[in-house]
Amino acid sequence: MNHINKIEHLGIAVKDIDQANALYEKLLGVPPYKQEEVKSEAVITSFFKVGESKIELLASTDEEGPIGKFIAKKGEGIHHIAFDVTDIEKELDRLEEEGFQLINKTPKPGADNKLVAFIHPKSTNGVLVELCQERS
């Protein structure tokens, strides 16, 4: 049984959402299909879709927020990889049993109508992993 259905999106931290939107629109040949603010994460997100793949641009609204801190430490670039799952709570339980360190033990509302939870990069060879489930 598959636990992970597909790569849902790649998250890319950016300093300026308008500049990054213009750049990725030129690069991908399509405009973003959605932009929204996630106040709980102090971030503005912008989504691009190319075929089955999605790119999420993330710009911080607060330098003390997660993306603000990431950019201060590492600069702009790939922030996380997100995987689509059918049952996020079961998947979190499974991964914790497998020894992964969870940042979120319970899912929370995220951008693009998703429930989300993160796995700590210390337990995934330095890669921040996000699990996503479509909200009903």
Chimera marker file (.cmm) of the C-alpha trace (Angstrom):
<marker_set name="trace">
<marker id="1" x="0.000" y="0.000" z="0.000" r="1" g="1" b="0" radius="0.5"/>
<marker id="2" x="1.354" y="3.415" z="-0.968" r="1" g="1" b="0" radius="0.5"/>
<marker id="3" x="1.650" y="5.844" z="1.886" r="1" g="1" b="0" radius="0.5"/>
<marker id="4" x="2.759" y="8.737" z="-0.307" r="1" g="1" b="0" radius="0.5"/>
<marker id="5" x="0.772" y="9.372" z="-3.477" r="1" g="1" b="0" radius="0.5"/>
<marker id="6" x="3.005" y="11.863" z="-5.294" r="1" g="1" b="0" radius="0.5"/>
<marker id="7" x="5.168" y="14.931" z="-4.921" r="1" g="1" b="0" radius="0.5"/>
<marker id="8" x="2.558" y="17.622" z="-4.247" r="1" g="1" b="0" radius="0.5"/>
<marker id="9" x="4.865" y="20.617" z="-4.689" r="1" g="1" b="0" radius="0.5"/>
<marker id="10" x="8.318" y="22.083" z="-4.153" r="1" g="1" b="0" radius="0.5"/>
<marker id="11" x="8.437" y="25.069" z="-1.801" r="1" g="1" b="0" radius="0.5"/>
<marker id="12" x="10.883" y="27.847" z="-2.684" r="1" g="1" b="0" radius="0.5"/>
<marker id="13" x="11.706" y="30.651" z="-0.233" r="1" g="1" b="0" radius="0.5"/>
<marker id="14" x="11.905" y="34.081" z="-1.870" r="1" g="1" b="0" radius="0.5"/>
<marker id="15" x="12.575" y="37.593" z="-0.596" r="1" g="1" b="0" radius="0.5"/>
<marker id="16" x="10.162" y="39.446" z="-2.902" r="1" g="1" b="0" radius="0.5"/>
<marker id="17" x="6.974" y="37.680" z="-4.013" r="1" g="1" b="0" radius="0.5"/>
<marker id="18" x="6.252" y="40.108" z="-6.874" r="1" g="1" b="0" radius="0.5"/>
<marker id="19" x="9.770" y="39.815" z="-8.319" r="1" g="1" b="0" radius="0.5"/>
<marker id="20" x="9.703" y="36.026" z="-7.894" r="1" g="1" b="0" radius="0.5"/>
<marker id="21" x="6.249" y="35.748" z="-9.506" r="1" g="1" b="0" radius="0.5"/>
<marker id="22" x="7.527" y="37.669" z="-12.548" r="1" g="1" b="0" radius="0.5"/>
<marker id="23" x="10.659" y="35.506" z="-12.744" r="1" g="1" b="0" radius="0.5"/>
<marker id="24" x="8.807" y="32.179" z="-12.465" r="1" g="1" b="0" radius="0.5"/>
<marker id="25" x="6.114" y="33.323" z="-14.907" r="1" g="1" b="0" radius="0.5"/>
<marker id="26" x="8.883" y="33.931" z="-17.470" r="1" g="1" b="0" radius="0.5"/>
<marker id="27" x="10.639" y="30.668" z="-16.569" r="1" g="1" b="0" radius="0.5"/>
<marker id="28" x="7.557" y="28.434" z="-16.600" r="1" g="1" b="0" radius="0.5"/>
<marker id="29" x="5.508" y="30.260" z="-19.226" r="1" g="1" b="0" radius="0.5"/>
<marker id="30" x="2.399" y="30.416" z="-17.038" r="1" g="1" b="0" radius="0.5"/>
<marker id="31" x="1.172" y="32.879" z="-14.403" r="1" g="1" b="0" radius="0.5"/>
<marker id="32" x="0.573" y="31.813" z="-10.799" r="1" g="1" b="0" radius="0.5"/>
<marker id="33" x="-2.890" y="30.302" z="-10.364" r="1" g="1" b="0" radius="0.5"/>
<marker id="34" x="-3.234" y="31.360" z="-6.742" r="1" g="1" b="0" radius="0.5"/>
<marker id="35" x="-1.677" y="33.692" z="-4.205" r="1" g="1" b="0" radius="0.5"/>
<marker id="36" x="-2.672" y="33.717" z="-0.551" r="1" g="1" b="0" radius="0.5"/>
<marker id="37" x="-1.448" y="34.702" z="2.876" r="1" g="1" b="0" radius="0.5"/>
<marker id="38" x="-1.105" y="32.141" z="5.650" r="1" g="1" b="0" radius="0.5"/>
<marker id="39" x="-1.038" y="34.364" z="8.724" r="1" g="1" b="0" radius="0.5"/>
<marker id="40" x="-0.240" y="31.511" z="11.134" r="1" g="1" b="0" radius="0.5"/>
<marker id="41" x="3.036" y="30.942" z="9.240" r="1" g="1" b="0" radius="0.5"/>
<marker id="42" x="3.738" y="34.650" z="8.515" r="1" g="1" b="0" radius="0.5"/>
<marker id="43" x="3.973" y="33.917" z="4.805" r="1" g="1" b="0" radius="0.5"/>
<marker id="44" x="2.532" y="34.864" z="1.439" r="1" g="1" b="0" radius="0.5"/>
<marker id="45" x="2.383" y="31.925" z="-0.942" r="1" g="1" b="0" radius="0.5"/>
<marker id="46" x="2.088" y="31.882" z="-4.705" r="1" g="1" b="0" radius="0.5"/>
<marker id="47" x="1.422" y="28.688" z="-6.673" r="1" g="1" b="0" radius="0.5"/>
<marker id="48" x="2.384" y="27.740" z="-10.213" r="1" g="1" b="0" radius="0.5"/>
<marker id="49" x="1.233" y="24.587" z="-11.981" r="1" g="1" b="0" radius="0.5"/>
<marker id="50" x="3.150" y="22.960" z="-14.815" r="1" g="1" b="0" radius="0.5"/>
<marker id="51" x="1.598" y="19.674" z="-15.905" r="1" g="1" b="0" radius="0.5"/>
<marker id="52" x="1.173" y="17.559" z="-12.792" r="1" g="1" b="0" radius="0.5"/>
<marker id="53" x="3.812" y="19.528" z="-10.889" r="1" g="1" b="0" radius="0.5"/>
<marker id="54" x="3.391" y="22.541" z="-8.634" r="1" g="1" b="0" radius="0.5"/>
<marker id="55" x="5.826" y="25.142" z="-7.362" r="1" g="1" b="0" radius="0.5"/>
<marker id="56" x="5.021" y="27.137" z="-4.211" r="1" g="1" b="0" radius="0.5"/>
<marker id="57" x="6.833" y="30.435" z="-3.728" r="1" g="1" b="0" radius="0.5"/>
<marker id="58" x="7.014" y="31.529" z="-0.090" r="1" g="1" b="0" radius="0.5"/>
<marker id="59" x="7.723" y="35.112" z="0.985" r="1" g="1" b="0" radius="0.5"/>
<marker id="60" x="7.870" y="36.031" z="4.648" r="1" g="1" b="0" radius="0.5"/>
<marker id="61" x="5.644" y="38.716" z="6.132" r="1" g="1" b="0" radius="0.5"/>
<marker id="62" x="7.738" y="38.711" z="9.331" r="1" g="1" b="0" radius="0.5"/>
<marker id="63" x="11.508" y="38.281" z="9.529" r="1" g="1" b="0" radius="0.5"/>
<marker id="64" x="10.964" y="36.254" z="12.735" r="1" g="1" b="0" radius="0.5"/>
<marker id="65" x="8.618" y="33.831" z="10.937" r="1" g="1" b="0" radius="0.5"/>
<marker id="66" x="9.811" y="30.465" z="9.601" r="1" g="1" b="0" radius="0.5"/>
<marker id="67" x="10.546" y="31.717" z="6.067" r="1" g="1" b="0" radius="0.5"/>
<marker id="68" x="12.132" y="34.948" z="7.324" r="1" g="1" b="0" radius="0.5"/>
<marker id="69" x="14.476" y="32.932" z="9.546" r="1" g="1" b="0" radius="0.5"/>
<marker id="70" x="15.223" y="30.465" z="6.735" r="1" g="1" b="0" radius="0.5"/>
<marker id="71" x="16.193" y="33.254" z="4.309" r="1" g="1" b="0" radius="0.5"/>
<marker id="72" x="18.327" y="34.992" z="6.958" r="1" g="1" b="0" radius="0.5"/>
<marker id="73" x="20.209" y="31.731" z="7.591" r="1" g="1" b="0" radius="0.5"/>
<marker id="74" x="20.368" y="30.113" z="4.132" r="1" g="1" b="0" radius="0.5"/>
<marker id="75" x="19.206" y="32.702" z="1.593" r="1" g="1" b="0" radius="0.5"/>
<marker id="76" x="16.621" y="32.192" z="-1.102" r="1" g="1" b="0" radius="0.5"/>
<marker id="77" x="16.136" y="28.719" z="-2.522" r="1" g="1" b="0" radius="0.5"/>
<marker id="78" x="14.409" y="25.396" z="-2.084" r="1" g="1" b="0" radius="0.5"/>
<marker id="79" x="12.757" y="25.313" z="1.328" r="1" g="1" b="0" radius="0.5"/>
<marker id="80" x="10.822" y="22.025" z="1.340" r="1" g="1" b="0" radius="0.5"/>
<marker id="81" x="9.405" y="19.140" z="-0.639" r="1" g="1" b="0" radius="0.5"/>
<marker id="82" x="5.746" y="18.338" z="-0.087" r="1" g="1" b="0" radius="0.5"/>
<marker id="83" x="4.146" y="14.942" z="-0.562" r="1" g="1" b="0" radius="0.5"/>
<marker id="84" x="0.448" y="14.292" z="-1.109" r="1" g="1" b="0" radius="0.5"/>
<marker id="85" x="-1.020" y="11.708" z="1.267" r="1" g="1" b="0" radius="0.5"/>
<marker id="86" x="-4.499" y="10.223" z="1.551" r="1" g="1" b="0" radius="0.5"/>
<marker id="87" x="-4.674" y="10.111" z="5.375" r="1" g="1" b="0" radius="0.5"/>
<marker id="88" x="-2.281" y="12.593" z="6.973" r="1" g="1" b="0" radius="0.5"/>
<marker id="89" x="-2.962" y="11.500" z="10.563" r="1" g="1" b="0" radius="0.5"/>
<marker id="90" x="-2.223" y="7.837" z="9.803" r="1" g="1" b="0" radius="0.5"/>
<marker id="91" x="0.892" y="8.862" z="7.873" r="1" g="1" b="0" radius="0.5"/>
<marker id="92" x="2.150" y="10.994" z="10.776" r="1" g="1" b="0" radius="0.5"/>
<marker id="93" x="1.632" y="8.043" z="13.149" r="1" g="1" b="0" radius="0.5"/>
<marker id="94" x="3.454" y="5.706" z="10.735" r="1" g="1" b="0" radius="0.5"/>
<marker id="95" x="6.405" y="8.043" z="10.279" r="1" g="1" b="0" radius="0.5"/>
<marker id="96" x="6.739" y="8.650" z="14.020" r="1" g="1" b="0" radius="0.5"/>
<marker id="97" x="6.743" y="4.863" z="14.572" r="1" g="1" b="0" radius="0.5"/>
<marker id="98" x="9.470" y="4.628" z="11.906" r="1" g="1" b="0" radius="0.5"/>
<marker id="99" x="11.584" y="7.027" z="13.985" r="1" g="1" b="0" radius="0.5"/>
<marker id="100" x="11.081" y="10.300" z="12.111" r="1" g="1" b="0" radius="0.5"/>
<marker id="101" x="11.044" y="13.487" z="14.170" r="1" g="1" b="0" radius="0.5"/>
<marker id="102" x="7.775" y="15.328" z="13.651" r="1" g="1" b="0" radius="0.5"/>
<marker id="103" x="7.562" y="19.116" z="13.794" r="1" g="1" b="0" radius="0.5"/>
<marker id="104" x="3.769" y="18.829" z="13.793" r="1" g="1" b="0" radius="0.5"/>
<marker id="105" x="2.203" y="15.839" z="15.547" r="1" g="1" b="0" radius="0.5"/>
<marker id="106" x="-1.222" y="16.920" z="14.314" r="1" g="1" b="0" radius="0.5"/>
<marker id="107" x="-2.055" y="18.472" z="10.943" r="1" g="1" b="0" radius="0.5"/>
<marker id="108" x="-2.914" y="22.160" z="10.628" r="1" g="1" b="0" radius="0.5"/>
<marker id="109" x="-4.558" y="24.265" z="7.919" r="1" g="1" b="0" radius="0.5"/>
<marker id="110" x="-2.131" y="25.280" z="5.179" r="1" g="1" b="0" radius="0.5"/>
<marker id="111" x="-2.207" y="27.041" z="1.838" r="1" g="1" b="0" radius="0.5"/>
<marker id="112" x="-4.050" y="25.793" z="-1.253" r="1" g="1" b="0" radius="0.5"/>
<marker id="113" x="-6.881" y="24.137" z="0.751" r="1" g="1" b="0" radius="0.5"/>
<marker id="114" x="-4.585" y="21.589" z="2.403" r="1" g="1" b="0" radius="0.5"/>
<marker id="115" x="-4.052" y="20.103" z="5.826" r="1" g="1" b="0" radius="0.5"/>
<marker id="116" x="-0.295" y="20.071" z="6.393" r="1" g="1" b="0" radius="0.5"/>
<marker id="117" x="2.340" y="18.748" z="8.779" r="1" g="1" b="0" radius="0.5"/>
<marker id="118" x="6.132" y="18.897" z="8.666" r="1" g="1" b="0" radius="0.5"/>
<marker id="119" x="8.858" y="16.331" z="9.334" r="1" g="1" b="0" radius="0.5"/>
<marker id="120" x="12.051" y="17.732" z="10.864" r="1" g="1" b="0" radius="0.5"/>
<marker id="121" x="15.031" y="17.888" z="8.496" r="1" g="1" b="0" radius="0.5"/>
<marker id="122" x="17.270" y="16.382" z="11.212" r="1" g="1" b="0" radius="0.5"/>
<marker id="123" x="15.545" y="13.061" z="10.536" r="1" g="1" b="0" radius="0.5"/>
<marker id="124" x="15.421" y="13.342" z="6.710" r="1" g="1" b="0" radius="0.5"/>
<marker id="125" x="19.049" y="14.061" z="5.765" r="1" g="1" b="0" radius="0.5"/>
<marker id="126" x="18.607" y="17.823" z="5.926" r="1" g="1" b="0" radius="0.5"/>
<marker id="127" x="15.427" y="18.076" z="3.819" r="1" g="1" b="0" radius="0.5"/>
<marker id="128" x="12.310" y="19.673" z="5.292" r="1" g="1" b="0" radius="0.5"/>
<marker id="129" x="9.405" y="17.384" z="4.324" r="1" g="1" b="0" radius="0.5"/>
<marker id="130" x="5.784" y="18.500" z="4.270" r="1" g="1" b="0" radius="0.5"/>
<marker id="131" x="2.819" y="16.162" z="4.151" r="1" g="1" b="0" radius="0.5"/>
<marker id="132" x="-0.337" y="17.506" z="2.467" r="1" g="1" b="0" radius="0.5"/>
<marker id="133" x="-3.904" y="16.234" z="2.399" r="1" g="1" b="0" radius="0.5"/>
<marker id="134" x="-6.707" y="17.954" z="0.517" r="1" g="1" b="0" radius="0.5"/>
<marker id="135" x="-9.213" y="19.488" z="2.940" r="1" g="1" b="0" radius="0.5"/>
<marker id="136" x="-12.776" y="18.279" z="2.383" r="1" g="1" b="0" radius="0.5"/>
<link id1="1" id2="2" r="1" g="1" b="0" radius="0.2"/>
<link id1="2" id2="3" r="1" g="1" b="0" radius="0.2"/>
<link id1="3" id2="4" r="1" g="1" b="0" radius="0.2"/>
<link id1="4" id2="5" r="1" g="1" b="0" radius="0.2"/>
<link id1="5" id2="6" r="1" g="1" b="0" radius="0.2"/>
<link id1="6" id2="7" r="1" g="1" b="0" radius="0.2"/>
<link id1="7" id2="8" r="1" g="1" b="0" radius="0.2"/>
<link id1="8" id2="9" r="1" g="1" b="0" radius="0.2"/>
<link id1="9" id2="10" r="1" g="1" b="0" radius="0.2"/>
<link id1="10" id2="11" r="1" g="1" b="0" radius="0.2"/>
<link id1="11" id2="12" r="1" g="1" b="0" radius="0.2"/>
<link id1="12" id2="13" r="1" g="1" b="0" radius="0.2"/>
<link id1="13" id2="14" r="1" g="1" b="0" radius="0.2"/>
<link id1="14" id2="15" r="1" g="1" b="0" radius="0.2"/>
<link id1="15" id2="16" r="1" g="1" b="0" radius="0.2"/>
<link id1="16" id2="17" r="1" g="1" b="0" radius="0.2"/>
<link id1="17" id2="18" r="1" g="1" b="0" radius="0.2"/>
<link id1="18" id2="19" r="1" g="1" b="0" radius="0.2"/>
<link id1="19" id2="20" r="1" g="1" b="0" radius="0.2"/>
<link id1="20" id2="21" r="1" g="1" b="0" radius="0.2"/>
<link id1="21" id2="22" r="1" g="1" b="0" radius="0.2"/>
<link id1="22" id2="23" r="1" g="1" b="0" radius="0.2"/>
<link id1="23" id2="24" r="1" g="1" b="0" radius="0.2"/>
<link id1="24" id2="25" r="1" g="1" b="0" radius="0.2"/>
<link id1="25" id2="26" r="1" g="1" b="0" radius="0.2"/>
<link id1="26" id2="27" r="1" g="1" b="0" radius="0.2"/>
<link id1="27" id2="28" r="1" g="1" b="0" radius="0.2"/>
<link id1="28" id2="29" r="1" g="1" b="0" radius="0.2"/>
<link id1="29" id2="30" r="1" g="1" b="0" radius="0.2"/>
<link id1="30" id2="31" r="1" g="1" b="0" radius="0.2"/>
<link id1="31" id2="32" r="1" g="1" b="0" radius="0.2"/>
<link id1="32" id2="33" r="1" g="1" b="0" radius="0.2"/>
<link id1="33" id2="34" r="1" g="1" b="0" radius="0.2"/>
<link id1="34" id2="35" r="1" g="1" b="0" radius="0.2"/>
<link id1="35" id2="36" r="1" g="1" b="0" radius="0.2"/>
<link id1="36" id2="37" r="1" g="1" b="0" radius="0.2"/>
<link id1="37" id2="38" r="1" g="1" b="0" radius="0.2"/>
<link id1="38" id2="39" r="1" g="1" b="0" radius="0.2"/>
<link id1="39" id2="40" r="1" g="1" b="0" radius="0.2"/>
<link id1="40" id2="41" r="1" g="1" b="0" radius="0.2"/>
<link id1="41" id2="42" r="1" g="1" b="0" radius="0.2"/>
<link id1="42" id2="43" r="1" g="1" b="0" radius="0.2"/>
<link id1="43" id2="44" r="1" g="1" b="0" radius="0.2"/>
<link id1="44" id2="45" r="1" g="1" b="0" radius="0.2"/>
<link id1="45" id2="46" r="1" g="1" b="0" radius="0.2"/>
<link id1="46" id2="47" r="1" g="1" b="0" radius="0.2"/>
<link id1="47" id2="48" r="1" g="1" b="0" radius="0.2"/>
<link id1="48" id2="49" r="1" g="1" b="0" radius="0.2"/>
<link id1="49" id2="50" r="1" g="1" b="0" radius="0.2"/>
<link id1="50" id2="51" r="1" g="1" b="0" radius="0.2"/>
<link id1="51" id2="52" r="1" g="1" b="0" radius="0.2"/>
<link id1="52" id2="53" r="1" g="1" b="0" radius="0.2"/>
<link id1="53" id2="54" r="1" g="1" b="0" radius="0.2"/>
<link id1="54" id2="55" r="1" g="1" b="0" radius="0.2"/>
<link id1="55" id2="56" r="1" g="1" b="0" radius="0.2"/>
<link id1="56" id2="57" r="1" g="1" b="0" radius="0.2"/>
<link id1="57" id2="58" r="1" g="1" b="0" radius="0.2"/>
<link id1="58" id2="59" r="1" g="1" b="0" radius="0.2"/>
<link id1="59" id2="60" r="1" g="1" b="0" radius="0.2"/>
<link id1="60" id2="61" r="1" g="1" b="0" radius="0.2"/>
<link id1="61" id2="62" r="1" g="1" b="0" radius="0.2"/>
<link id1="62" id2="63" r="1" g="1" b="0" radius="0.2"/>
<link id1="63" id2="64" r="1" g="1" b="0" radius="0.2"/>
<link id1="64" id2="65" r="1" g="1" b="0" radius="0.2"/>
<link id1="65" id2="66" r="1" g="1" b="0" radius="0.2"/>
<link id1="66" id2="67" r="1" g="1" b="0" radius="0.2"/>
<link id1="67" id2="68" r="1" g="1" b="0" radius="0.2"/>
<link id1="68" id2="69" r="1" g="1" b="0" radius="0.2"/>
<link id1="69" id2="70" r="1" g="1" b="0" radius="0.2"/>
<link id1="70" id2="71" r="1" g="1" b="0" radius="0.2"/>
<link id1="71" id2="72" r="1" g="1" b="0" radius="0.2"/>
<link id1="72" id2="73" r="1" g="1" b="0" radius="0.2"/>
<link id1="73" id2="74" r="1" g="1" b="0" radius="0.2"/>
<link id1="74" id2="75" r="1" g="1" b="0" radius="0.2"/>
<link id1="75" id2="76" r="1" g="1" b="0" radius="0.2"/>
<link id1="76" id2="77" r="1" g="1" b="0" radius="0.2"/>
<link id1="77" id2="78" r="1" g="1" b="0" radius="0.2"/>
<link id1="78" id2="79" r="1" g="1" b="0" radius="0.2"/>
<link id1="79" id2="80" r="1" g="1" b="0" radius="0.2"/>
<link id1="80" id2="81" r="1" g="1" b="0" radius="0.2"/>
<link id1="81" id2="82" r="1" g="1" b="0" radius="0.2"/>
<link id1="82" id2="83" r="1" g="1" b="0" radius="0.2"/>
<link id1="83" id2="84" r="1" g="1" b="0" radius="0.2"/>
<link id1="84" id2="85" r="1" g="1" b="0" radius="0.2"/>
<link id1="85" id2="86" r="1" g="1" b="0" radius="0.2"/>
<link id1="86" id2="87" r="1" g="1" b="0" radius="0.2"/>
<link id1="87" id2="88" r="1" g="1" b="0" radius="0.2"/>
<link id1="88" id2="89" r="1" g="1" b="0" radius="0.2"/>
<link id1="89" id2="90" r="1" g="1" b="0" radius="0.2"/>
<link id1="90" id2="91" r="1" g="1" b="0" radius="0.2"/>
<link id1="91" id2="92" r="1" g="1" b="0" radius="0.2"/>
<link id1="92" id2="93" r="1" g="1" b="0" radius="0.2"/>
<link id1="93" id2="94" r="1" g="1" b="0" radius="0.2"/>
<link id1="94" id2="95" r="1" g="1" b="0" radius="0.2"/>
<link id1="95" id2="96" r="1" g="1" b="0" radius="0.2"/>
<link id1="96" id2="97" r="1" g="1" b="0" radius="0.2"/>
<link id1="97" id2="98" r="1" g="1" b="0" radius="0.2"/>
<link id1="98" id2="99" r="1" g="1" b="0" radius="0.2"/>
<link id1="99" id2="100" r="1" g="1" b="0" radius="0.2"/>
<link id1="100" id2="101" r="1" g="1" b="0" radius="0.2"/>
<link id1="101" id2="102" r="1" g="1" b="0" radius="0.2"/>
<link id1="102" id2="103" r="1" g="1" b="0" radius="0.2"/>
<link id1="103" id2="104" r="1" g="1" b="0" radius="0.2"/>
<link id1="104" id2="105" r="1" g="1" b="0" radius="0.2"/>
<link id1="105" id2="106" r="1" g="1" b="0" radius="0.2"/>
<link id1="106" id2="107" r="1" g="1" b="0" radius="0.2"/>
<link id1="107" id2="108" r="1" g="1" b="0" radius="0.2"/>
<link id1="108" id2="109" r="1" g="1" b="0" radius="0.2"/>
<link id1="109" id2="110" r="1" g="1" b="0" radius="0.2"/>
<link id1="110" id2="111" r="1" g="1" b="0" radius="0.2"/>
<link id1="111" id2="112" r="1" g="1" b="0" radius="0.2"/>
<link id1="112" id2="113" r="1" g="1" b="0" radius="0.2"/>
<link id1="113" id2="114" r="1" g="1" b="0" radius="0.2"/>
<link id1="114" id2="115" r="1" g="1" b="0" radius="0.2"/>
<link id1="115" id2="116" r="1" g="1" b="0" radius="0.2"/>
<link id1="116" id2="117" r="1" g="1" b="0" radius="0.2"/>
<link id1="117" id2="118" r="1" g="1" b="0" radius="0.2"/>
<link id1="118" id2="119" r="1" g="1" b="0" radius="0.2"/>
<link id1="119" id2="120" r="1" g="1" b="0" radius="0.2"/>
<link id1="120" id2="121" r="1" g="1" b="0" radius="0.2"/>
<link id1="121" id2="122" r="1" g="1" b="0" radius="0.2"/>
<link id1="122" id2="123" r="1" g="1" b="0" radius="0.2"/>
<link id1="123" id2="124" r="1" g="1" b="0" radius="0.2"/>
<link id1="124" id2="125" r="1" g="1" b="0" radius="0.2"/>
<link id1="125" id2="126" r="1" g="1" b="0" radius="0.2"/>
<link id1="126" id2="127" r="1" g="1" b="0" radius="0.2"/>
<link id1="127" id2="128" r="1" g="1" b="0" radius="0.2"/>
<link id1="128" id2="129" r="1" g="1" b="0" radius="0.2"/>
<link id1="129" id2="130" r="1" g="1" b="0" radius="0.2"/>
<link id1="130" id2="131" r="1" g="1" b="0" radius="0.2"/>
<link id1="131" id2="132" r="1" g="1" b="0" radius="0.2"/>
<link id1="132" id2="133" r="1" g="1" b="0" radius="0.2"/>
<link id1="133" id2="134" r="1" g="1" b="0" radius="0.2"/>
<link id1="134" id2="135" r="1" g="1" b="0" radius="0.2"/>
<link id1="135" id2="136" r="1" g="1" b="0" radius="0.2"/>
</marker_set>
